[in-house]
Amino acid sequence: MPATVGRRLDRLDPVRRATRGIDRRTVARFGIIAAVWYAAWLAIDAFGRPYNFFDMRIYHGAVVWWASGNDIYTFIAPMTTLGFTYPPFAALMMLPMAWFPVDVAGWLNVLASIAVLAVVLTALLRPIAERLGGSLWFVVGIAVPLAVATEPIRETLGYGQVNLLLFGLIIADLVALRWRAHRGTRQGREDRPLRRFFFSGAWAGVGIGLATSVKLTPALFIFYLLVTRQWRAAMTAIGTTIAVTLGTFAIAGRESMSYFTGVLWQTERVGAADMTPNQSLAGVLARLYDSIETPGLLWLSFALVILAIGLSRAANAHADGDELTAFTLVGLTTNVISPISWSHHLVWVLPAIIVLADTALRRRRASRGLLDRIGPPAGINPVGVIGLRSPIWFPTLTGLRHAVAAVSLYLLFVISPIWPYEHKLPEVSHYQDGFFGALMENSLALALIVLVATLPWRPGAEPAFYTERRRLDRLPLYNRPH
């Protein structure tokens, strides 16, 4: 009997050897990531809408129509009044979809978009994870499903949209600017010319130029680069846009002429301004006026004010060394002032949440450092009444308002309260559900407007972007890098 048991235990040796190097903490982290993905799936099921690659079917049908020898801008999707509205360069990029069934093209876009989202979150969260000593892969593993559960991301994936791909192109320029600023400290990657060029960040601006060629709204980032005197990146973006546009004229001249002389100015092709998913300033004003059209002069006036606020705050964030917040403010401003910003366009809320959360962490950590430096006032027991080492006299709520803002913003874009109060003129007035219903129907747009005006930046968070080096002792204590 003992010999039989011993033989059975010997059979487990390969399993023991295979699992010997696995850390229990790693297994627990994978379990947490799996749980977060499941929670994200439940959130999408609870707050999302039925998705069937609706927009992808329009794109796919348009490029198949074009590949058959027809003008792509004459295509109208069956049972709709919608056609192809992107510039001809986007049509060229989407043309390979004609080789695949529409569902295959949709799932390929989902996989590519999630991969881009993971890369973007890695770039945005790496400085925070390194500063706090956290595991980057674990942080990103949690952040990706949390992001997928939000309205802009789940709508982008479900409809087969390209917003995450454009988002990735713009963030790539942010990373390139970071690399260019640190090129003097990257000697280990200077061995090959191609690698030297790539990691030098000299190509910063190409991503914005390509994104502008696919969709015109990213052009505001070029204007931002000019305002902040980042001349090389601005010229690279402008040059990329011009080169791509001229190249497209050479390949698809008829379509290019049709787009820039006609389709570009036909704003009615994308839908009525008052439609609930249009969470831009123009959509808010149209719904407030209970009209399918936006009051033009009023919209232009408010849009110019928001543009000035957004760009000036972005320039200040850049000057104080926080390029991520500067890019985020420009992206949010673009969403607000664009005539049409569907809810799946609002991807710039993700870095806004990251900025708010990091601001809370920085303030909290700075308050602890302040305690260590100045100590408790005379006569106060530093241990406190509950045995803690931190004195209870110091305000314990440091950073709480930014943390609450980050959590509230995230929950707002997960729950997305615009859909229970969706109204369509002329059948139903936008005031059908009273003031609360009108507030909920415009809630995402109002949140973006508030962010443009109040999103904090973190002086010194990206010191590589300083136009002029500033001494850290000139910065507020709670914003010094730790």
C-alpha positions as CSV (number, residue, x, y, z in Angstrom):
1,M,0.0,0.0,0.0
2,P,2.7,2.6,0.8
3,A,4.5,1.7,-2.4
4,T,1.3,2.4,-4.4
5,V,0.8,5.7,-2.7
6,G,4.4,6.6,-3.4
7,R,4.0,5.8,-7.1
8,R,0.9,8.0,-7.3
9,L,2.7,10.9,-5.6
10,D,5.6,10.5,-8.1
11,R,3.1,11.1,-10.9
12,L,2.6,14.6,-9.5
13,D,6.2,15.5,-9.8
14,P,5.8,17.0,-13.4
15,V,2.9,19.2,-12.1
16,R,5.0,20.3,-9.1
17,R,7.9,21.2,-11.3
18,A,5.6,23.2,-13.7
19,T,4.0,25.1,-10.9
20,R,7.1,25.6,-8.7
21,G,8.0,28.9,-10.3
22,I,4.5,30.4,-10.2
23,D,4.1,33.0,-7.5
24,R,0.8,32.9,-5.6
25,R,0.6,36.6,-5.8
26,T,0.7,36.4,-9.6
27,V,-2.1,33.8,-9.6
28,A,-4.1,36.1,-7.3
29,R,-3.5,39.0,-9.7
30,F,-4.7,37.0,-12.7
31,G,-7.8,36.1,-10.7
32,I,-8.5,39.8,-9.9
33,I,-8.0,40.7,-13.6
34,A,-10.4,38.0,-14.6
35,A,-13.0,39.2,-12.0
36,V,-12.7,42.8,-13.3
37,W,-13.3,41.6,-16.9
38,Y,-16.4,39.8,-15.7
39,A,-17.6,42.9,-13.9
40,A,-17.0,44.9,-17.0
41,W,-19.0,42.4,-19.0
42,L,-21.9,42.7,-16.5
43,A,-21.7,46.5,-16.7
44,I,-21.9,46.5,-20.5
45,D,-24.8,44.1,-20.3
46,A,-26.6,46.4,-17.8
47,F,-25.9,49.8,-19.2
48,G,-24.8,49.2,-22.8
49,R,-27.1,48.8,-25.9
50,P,-27.5,46.1,-28.5
51,Y,-24.5,46.3,-30.8
52,N,-24.3,44.7,-34.2
53,F,-21.4,46.6,-35.8
54,F,-23.9,49.2,-37.2
55,D,-21.3,51.7,-38.3
56,M,-18.9,49.0,-39.6
57,R,-21.7,47.7,-41.9
58,I,-21.9,51.2,-43.4
59,Y,-18.2,51.4,-43.9
60,H,-18.0,47.9,-45.2
61,G,-20.9,48.4,-47.6
62,A,-19.3,51.7,-48.8
63,V,-15.9,50.2,-49.6
64,V,-17.5,47.2,-51.4
65,W,-19.6,49.6,-53.4
66,W,-16.4,51.6,-54.2
67,A,-14.4,48.5,-55.1
68,S,-17.2,47.7,-57.6
69,G,-16.5,50.9,-59.5
70,N,-19.0,53.2,-58.0
71,D,-18.5,56.6,-56.2
72,I,-18.1,55.9,-52.5
73,Y,-20.0,59.1,-51.5
74,T,-23.1,58.0,-53.4
75,F,-23.5,54.9,-51.3
76,I,-26.5,54.8,-48.9
77,A,-26.8,51.9,-46.5
78,P,-29.9,49.7,-46.9
79,M,-32.8,50.7,-44.7
80,T,-31.1,53.9,-43.6
81,T,-30.3,57.4,-45.0
82,L,-26.6,57.1,-44.0
83,G,-23.6,57.0,-46.2
84,F,-19.8,57.3,-46.0
85,T,-18.7,60.6,-44.5
86,Y,-15.0,60.2,-43.9
87,P,-12.2,61.8,-46.1
88,P,-11.0,59.7,-49.0
89,F,-7.8,58.7,-47.2
90,A,-9.9,56.9,-44.6
91,A,-11.7,55.1,-47.5
92,L,-8.3,53.9,-48.8
93,M,-7.4,52.7,-45.3
94,M,-10.7,50.8,-45.0
95,L,-10.6,49.4,-48.5
96,P,-9.0,46.0,-47.4
97,M,-12.2,45.4,-45.5
98,A,-13.9,44.5,-48.8
99,W,-12.0,41.2,-48.8
100,F,-13.7,40.1,-45.5
101,P,-17.3,39.5,-44.5
102,V,-18.6,42.4,-42.4
103,D,-18.7,40.4,-39.1
104,V,-15.0,39.3,-39.6
105,A,-14.1,43.0,-40.3
106,G,-15.9,44.0,-37.2
107,W,-14.2,41.6,-34.9
108,L,-10.8,42.4,-36.4
109,N,-11.5,46.0,-35.5
110,V,-12.5,45.0,-32.0
111,L,-9.2,43.1,-31.5
112,A,-7.1,45.9,-33.0
113,S,-8.9,48.6,-30.9
114,I,-8.5,46.7,-27.6
115,A,-4.8,46.2,-28.4
116,V,-4.4,49.9,-29.1
117,L,-6.2,50.7,-25.9
118,A,-3.9,48.4,-23.9
119,V,-0.8,50.1,-25.5
120,V,-2.2,53.6,-24.8
121,L,-3.0,52.8,-21.1
122,T,0.4,51.3,-20.7
123,A,2.0,54.6,-21.9
124,L,-0.3,56.7,-19.7
125,L,-0.1,54.6,-16.6
126,R,3.7,53.7,-16.7
127,P,4.9,57.0,-15.0
128,I,2.3,56.6,-12.2
129,A,3.0,52.9,-11.7
130,E,6.8,53.5,-11.6
131,R,6.4,56.4,-9.1
132,L,4.2,54.3,-6.8
133,G,6.2,51.1,-7.2
134,G,3.3,49.2,-8.6
135,S,3.3,46.3,-11.2
136,L,2.6,47.9,-14.6
137,W,1.1,44.8,-16.2
138,F,-1.3,44.3,-13.3
139,V,-2.4,48.0,-13.4
140,V,-2.9,47.9,-17.1
141,G,-4.7,44.5,-16.8
142,I,-7.2,46.1,-14.5
143,A,-7.4,49.4,-16.4
144,V,-8.3,47.8,-19.8
145,P,-11.6,46.1,-18.7
146,L,-12.5,49.2,-16.6
147,A,-12.1,51.3,-19.7
148,V,-14.0,48.9,-22.0
149,A,-17.0,49.2,-19.7
150,T,-17.3,53.0,-20.3
151,E,-19.7,54.5,-22.8
152,P,-17.2,55.7,-25.4
153,I,-15.2,52.5,-25.5
154,R,-18.0,50.0,-25.6
155,E,-19.8,52.1,-28.2
156,T,-16.7,52.3,-30.3
157,L,-16.2,48.5,-30.2
158,G,-19.9,47.6,-30.6
159,Y,-20.4,49.9,-33.6
160,G,-17.1,49.1,-35.3
161,Q,-15.8,52.7,-35.0
162,V,-12.2,53.9,-35.4
163,N,-12.0,56.3,-32.4
164,L,-9.5,54.2,-30.5
165,L,-7.2,53.9,-33.5
166,L,-7.2,57.7,-33.9
167,F,-6.7,58.0,-30.1
168,G,-3.7,55.8,-30.3
169,L,-2.2,57.8,-33.2
170,I,-2.4,61.0,-31.1
171,I,-1.1,59.4,-27.9
172,A,1.8,58.1,-30.0
173,D,2.9,61.7,-30.6
174,L,2.7,62.3,-26.9
175,V,5.1,59.4,-26.3
176,A,7.3,60.6,-29.2
177,L,7.6,64.0,-27.5
178,R,8.6,62.3,-24.3
179,W,11.2,60.2,-26.0
180,R,12.6,63.2,-27.8
181,A,12.9,65.1,-24.6
182,H,14.8,62.1,-23.0
183,R,16.9,61.2,-26.1
184,G,20.1,62.1,-24.3
185,T,19.5,59.4,-21.7
186,R,18.8,56.6,-24.2
187,Q,22.3,55.7,-25.3
188,G,21.5,52.0,-25.0
189,R,19.2,52.2,-28.0
190,E,21.5,54.2,-30.3
191,D,23.1,51.2,-32.0
192,R,21.1,51.2,-35.2
193,P,20.0,54.2,-37.3
194,L,16.3,53.1,-37.5
195,R,16.1,52.4,-33.8
196,R,17.9,55.7,-33.1
197,F,15.4,57.6,-35.2
198,F,12.4,55.8,-33.7
199,F,13.4,56.3,-30.1
200,S,14.6,59.8,-30.7
201,G,11.0,60.9,-31.1
202,A,11.9,63.0,-34.1
203,W,8.7,61.8,-35.8
204,A,6.4,63.5,-33.3
205,G,3.5,65.0,-35.2
206,V,3.1,62.1,-37.7
207,G,0.3,60.6,-35.6
208,I,-1.7,63.8,-35.4
209,G,-1.2,64.3,-39.1
210,L,-2.5,60.9,-39.9
211,A,-5.4,61.2,-37.5
212,T,-6.3,64.6,-39.1
213,S,-6.2,62.9,-42.6
214,V,-8.7,60.3,-41.4
215,K,-11.0,62.7,-39.5
216,L,-10.7,66.4,-39.6
217,T,-11.4,67.2,-35.9
218,P,-7.8,66.2,-34.6
219,A,-6.6,69.3,-36.5
220,L,-7.1,71.2,-33.3
221,F,-4.0,69.4,-31.9
222,I,-2.0,71.0,-34.7
223,F,-3.2,74.4,-33.6
224,Y,-2.3,73.5,-30.0
225,L,1.3,72.7,-31.1
226,L,1.5,76.0,-32.8
227,V,0.2,77.9,-29.8
228,T,2.7,76.2,-27.5
229,R,5.5,76.8,-30.0
230,Q,6.3,73.1,-30.5
231,W,7.4,74.0,-34.0
232,R,9.0,70.8,-35.2
233,A,6.0,68.6,-34.1
234,A,3.6,71.1,-35.6
235,M,5.4,71.3,-38.9
236,T,5.6,67.5,-39.0
237,A,1.9,67.2,-38.4
238,I,1.1,69.8,-41.1
239,G,3.5,68.2,-43.5
240,T,2.0,64.7,-42.9
241,T,-1.5,66.0,-43.4
242,I,-0.6,67.8,-46.7
243,A,1.4,64.9,-48.0
244,V,-1.3,62.3,-47.3
245,T,-4.0,64.5,-48.7
246,L,-2.1,65.2,-51.9
247,G,-1.2,61.5,-52.2
248,T,-4.8,60.6,-51.9
249,F,-5.7,63.1,-54.6
250,A,-3.2,61.3,-56.9
251,I,-4.8,57.9,-56.2
252,A,-8.5,58.8,-55.8
253,G,-8.8,62.3,-57.4
254,R,-12.5,62.0,-58.2
255,E,-13.5,61.0,-54.7
256,S,-11.2,63.7,-53.2
257,M,-12.7,66.4,-55.3
258,S,-16.2,65.2,-54.4
259,Y,-15.4,65.2,-50.7
260,F,-13.7,68.6,-50.4
261,T,-16.1,70.4,-52.7
262,G,-19.3,68.9,-51.5
263,V,-19.5,66.1,-48.9
264,L,-17.4,68.0,-46.3
265,W,-20.0,70.8,-46.1
266,Q,-23.1,68.5,-46.0
267,T,-23.5,68.4,-42.3
268,E,-26.9,66.8,-42.5
269,R,-25.3,63.5,-43.8
270,V,-24.3,62.6,-40.2
271,G,-27.6,63.2,-38.5
272,A,-29.7,65.9,-36.8
273,A,-27.8,68.0,-34.2
274,D,-30.4,67.4,-31.4
275,M,-30.0,63.6,-31.4
276,T,-29.4,62.4,-27.9
277,P,-26.0,60.7,-28.6
278,N,-24.7,64.0,-29.9
279,Q,-23.0,65.1,-26.7
280,S,-21.4,68.3,-28.0
281,L,-22.2,71.9,-27.2
282,A,-24.2,72.1,-30.5
283,G,-26.3,69.1,-29.4
284,V,-26.9,70.7,-25.9
285,L,-28.1,74.0,-27.5
286,A,-30.3,72.2,-30.0
287,R,-32.0,70.2,-27.3
288,L,-32.4,73.2,-25.0
289,Y,-34.1,75.0,-27.9
290,D,-36.1,71.8,-28.6
291,S,-35.1,72.1,-32.2
292,I,-33.4,69.7,-34.7
293,E,-31.0,72.6,-35.6
294,T,-28.5,74.4,-33.4
295,P,-28.9,78.2,-33.1
296,G,-25.8,79.1,-35.2
297,L,-24.7,82.4,-33.8
298,L,-25.2,81.3,-30.2
299,W,-23.3,78.1,-30.8
300,L,-20.4,80.0,-32.4
301,S,-20.2,82.5,-29.6
302,F,-20.0,79.8,-26.8
303,A,-17.8,77.6,-28.9
304,L,-15.2,80.4,-29.3
305,V,-15.3,81.0,-25.5
306,I,-14.8,77.3,-24.8
307,L,-12.0,77.1,-27.4
308,A,-10.2,80.0,-25.8
309,I,-10.5,78.4,-22.3
310,G,-9.5,75.0,-23.5
311,L,-6.4,76.1,-25.4
312,S,-5.2,78.6,-22.8
313,R,-5.5,76.0,-20.0
314,A,-3.7,73.4,-22.3
315,A,-0.9,75.9,-22.9
316,N,-0.6,76.6,-19.2
317,A,-0.5,72.8,-18.5
318,H,2.2,72.4,-21.1
319,A,4.3,75.3,-19.7
320,D,4.0,73.8,-16.2
321,G,5.3,70.4,-17.4
322,D,2.1,68.3,-17.7
323,E,1.7,67.4,-21.4
324,L,-0.8,64.6,-20.8
325,T,-3.2,67.0,-19.2
326,A,-2.5,69.5,-22.1
327,F,-3.4,66.9,-24.7
328,T,-6.4,65.8,-22.7
329,L,-7.7,69.4,-22.5
330,V,-7.3,69.7,-26.3
331,G,-9.1,66.5,-26.9
332,L,-12.0,67.4,-24.6
333,T,-12.3,70.8,-26.2
334,T,-12.5,69.2,-29.6
335,N,-15.4,67.0,-28.4
336,V,-17.2,70.0,-27.0
337,I,-16.9,72.5,-29.9
338,S,-17.4,70.0,-32.7
339,P,-20.9,70.3,-34.3
340,I,-21.4,66.5,-33.9
341,S,-19.7,64.5,-31.1
342,W,-21.4,61.1,-30.7
343,S,-21.0,59.4,-27.4
344,H,-18.4,57.0,-28.8
345,H,-16.2,60.0,-29.8
346,L,-15.6,61.0,-26.1
347,V,-12.6,58.8,-25.5
348,W,-10.6,61.7,-24.0
349,V,-12.5,61.2,-20.8
350,L,-10.2,58.3,-20.1
351,P,-7.0,60.3,-19.6
352,A,-9.1,62.9,-17.7
353,I,-10.0,60.2,-15.2
354,I,-6.4,59.2,-14.9
355,V,-5.3,62.8,-14.4
356,L,-7.9,63.3,-11.6
357,A,-6.9,60.0,-9.9
358,D,-3.2,60.8,-10.1
359,T,-3.8,64.3,-8.7
360,A,-5.6,62.8,-5.7
361,L,-2.7,60.4,-5.2
362,R,-0.1,63.1,-5.4
363,R,-1.9,65.4,-3.0
364,R,-2.3,62.5,-0.5
365,R,1.3,61.5,-0.7
366,A,2.5,65.1,-0.5
367,S,0.4,65.6,2.7
368,R,2.2,62.6,4.3
369,G,5.6,64.1,3.3
370,L,4.5,67.4,4.9
371,L,3.7,65.6,8.2
372,D,7.2,64.1,8.2
373,R,8.8,67.5,7.8
374,I,6.8,69.7,10.2
375,G,5.5,67.2,12.7
376,P,2.4,67.8,15.0
377,P,1.8,71.1,16.8
378,A,2.9,71.5,20.4
379,G,0.7,69.6,22.9
380,I,-0.7,67.2,20.3
381,N,-0.1,63.5,20.8
382,P,1.5,62.3,17.5
383,V,0.1,58.8,18.0
384,G,-3.5,59.9,18.3
385,V,-6.3,58.4,20.1
386,I,-6.6,55.2,18.0
387,G,-3.0,54.1,18.1
388,L,-2.1,55.2,14.5
389,R,1.4,56.6,13.8
390,S,0.0,59.4,11.6
391,P,-1.2,62.3,13.8
392,I,-5.0,62.8,13.5
393,W,-4.7,66.5,13.6
394,F,-3.7,66.7,10.0
395,P,-6.6,66.9,7.5
396,T,-7.2,63.3,6.5
397,L,-9.3,64.2,3.4
398,T,-6.4,65.6,1.3
399,G,-7.0,64.7,-2.3
400,L,-10.5,63.4,-1.6
401,R,-12.3,65.8,-3.9
402,H,-10.2,64.8,-6.8
403,A,-10.7,61.1,-6.0
404,V,-14.4,61.6,-5.7
405,A,-14.4,63.5,-9.0
406,A,-12.5,60.7,-10.7
407,V,-14.8,58.0,-9.4
408,S,-17.9,60.0,-10.2
409,L,-16.7,60.8,-13.7
410,Y,-16.0,57.1,-14.3
411,L,-19.4,56.0,-13.0
412,L,-21.2,58.6,-15.1
413,F,-19.6,57.3,-18.2
414,V,-20.3,53.7,-17.2
415,I,-24.0,54.2,-16.4
416,S,-24.4,56.8,-19.2
417,P,-27.8,58.2,-18.1
418,I,-28.5,59.8,-21.5
419,W,-30.2,56.7,-22.9
420,P,-33.2,56.3,-20.5
421,Y,-34.1,59.9,-21.4
422,E,-33.6,59.7,-25.2
423,H,-36.1,61.8,-27.1
424,K,-36.7,62.3,-30.8
425,L,-38.3,65.3,-32.4
426,P,-41.0,66.0,-33.6
427,E,-42.6,63.0,-31.9
428,V,-41.3,63.7,-28.4
429,S,-40.1,66.9,-26.9
430,H,-36.7,67.0,-25.1
431,Y,-38.5,68.4,-22.1
432,Q,-40.9,65.4,-21.9
433,D,-39.3,64.3,-18.6
434,G,-38.9,67.7,-17.1
435,F,-35.7,69.4,-15.8
436,F,-34.2,66.1,-14.5
437,G,-34.7,64.4,-17.8
438,A,-33.2,67.3,-19.7
439,L,-30.2,67.3,-17.3
440,M,-29.6,63.5,-17.8
441,E,-30.0,63.7,-21.6
442,N,-27.2,66.3,-21.7
443,S,-25.1,64.9,-18.8
444,L,-22.1,63.7,-20.7
445,A,-21.7,66.9,-22.6
446,L,-22.1,69.0,-19.4
447,A,-19.4,66.9,-17.8
448,L,-17.0,67.6,-20.7
449,I,-17.7,71.3,-20.5
450,V,-16.9,71.3,-16.7
451,L,-13.7,69.3,-17.4
452,V,-12.5,71.8,-19.9
453,A,-12.9,74.6,-17.4
454,T,-11.7,72.8,-14.2
455,L,-9.5,69.8,-15.0
456,P,-6.4,70.2,-12.9
457,W,-2.9,69.9,-14.2
458,R,0.1,68.5,-12.3
459,P,3.1,70.8,-12.4
460,G,6.2,68.7,-12.8
461,A,4.3,65.5,-13.7
462,E,6.1,65.5,-17.1
463,P,9.1,67.7,-16.5
464,A,10.6,66.7,-19.8
465,F,8.2,69.0,-21.5
466,Y,9.3,72.2,-19.7
467,T,9.8,75.0,-22.2
468,E,12.0,76.5,-19.5
469,R,13.4,74.4,-16.6
470,R,11.8,75.4,-13.3
471,R,13.2,74.6,-9.9
472,L,11.1,72.1,-8.0
473,D,11.2,74.3,-4.9
474,R,9.1,76.8,-6.8
475,L,6.3,74.3,-7.3
476,P,3.4,73.9,-4.8
477,L,4.4,71.2,-2.4
478,Y,1.4,69.0,-3.2
479,N,2.3,69.0,-6.9
480,R,6.0,68.2,-6.6
481,P,6.9,64.8,-8.2
482,H,7.5,62.0,-5.7
